[in-house]
Amino acid sequence: MSNKPASAATSITAQEPIDHSIELGHGNSPAAWTCVAIMLIGTIVGCIAFVLGESATILFWIGVAIIAVGIVAGFAMKAAGYGVGGSKLKNTGH
């Protein structure tokens, strides 16, 4: 537990300045979009199962499995060169 009073101001000037000129990419790639799309479908299936109640337990687990497939598909596509900075996405000048 800290000995500082709750009203003690913290210094924001001690932080390093943020360089906004660096391109982050934000995962904007076919691998990321495919991963998110498949996981979204799995989430929708799981939500539908959750609303249906106990009778749809298997449907819920199918939704969980679809989410897992999305994660695997995203990593597989990234490994195949479709991720951010991947070999399949580089512009060759043609």
N, C-alpha and C positions, 0 to 999 in steps of 0.2 A: 504494500500500500504506500502511496506517495505522501510525503509530508507537505506538499505544496497545497496552498488553499485553493478552493474551487474557482476563485475569481482571478487566479494568476493568469496573466496574458502570456501566450506563447509567441515566440518570435518567428515570424514567417520569412524574415530576411535571411535566415540561416540555411534555407534550402537553395540548391543549385538552380539556376535559371533553366527553363524548359526550352529546348531547341525545336521550334515548330517547323523548321525547314526539312526535317528528316521524313522521308516517305515511309509510313507505317505499313501500308498495304491492307490492313484490316481483314486479311484472309479472303480477299476478293479473288477467288480462283474457282475453276470447275470442281476441284476436289472439295473445297469448302462448301460450295453451293449444293453439291450432290449430298454431302454428309448432312447438312442442315435440312434439306428437303426430305430425305428418308427419315430422319429423326422426327421431323414434324408430323409425318404420316403416322409413325409409331406412337407419338404423343396423342394424336387425335384418336387413334384406335384405343389407347389406354383410357382416355377420358370418357369415351363412349361406354367402355366396359365399366368404368367406375360409376357412371350414372345408372346403368342397367342393374347394378347391384350384385348380390352373391351368385346369381345364375350365370354371370359372365366372367367368372374368375379366369377361365382359360383364355378368353378374349383379352383380358388385361395382360396376361403373361405373353400372349402373342405380340401385343404392343411393345412390351419390354424387349422382346426378341428383335422386333423391327428396329428399335432404337440401337441395339447392339450391332445389327447389320449395317446401319448407317455409319456407326463409328468405324467399323472394319472397312467399309467402302471408302470412307474419307482417307484413311491411312493408306489403303491400297492405291488409290488414285494419286495421292501425294508421292508414294514410292515410284509410281509409273511416270512421274514427271508432270502431273497436272496440278501441283500445288503452287503456292506463291513462289515465283522465281524458278519454277521447274523447267526442265529441258524442252518439254513439248510446247511451252508457252512463250519461249524467247523469240523475238523478232529477228529473222535472218536477213531482212532487207529485201525480200522478194514480195 
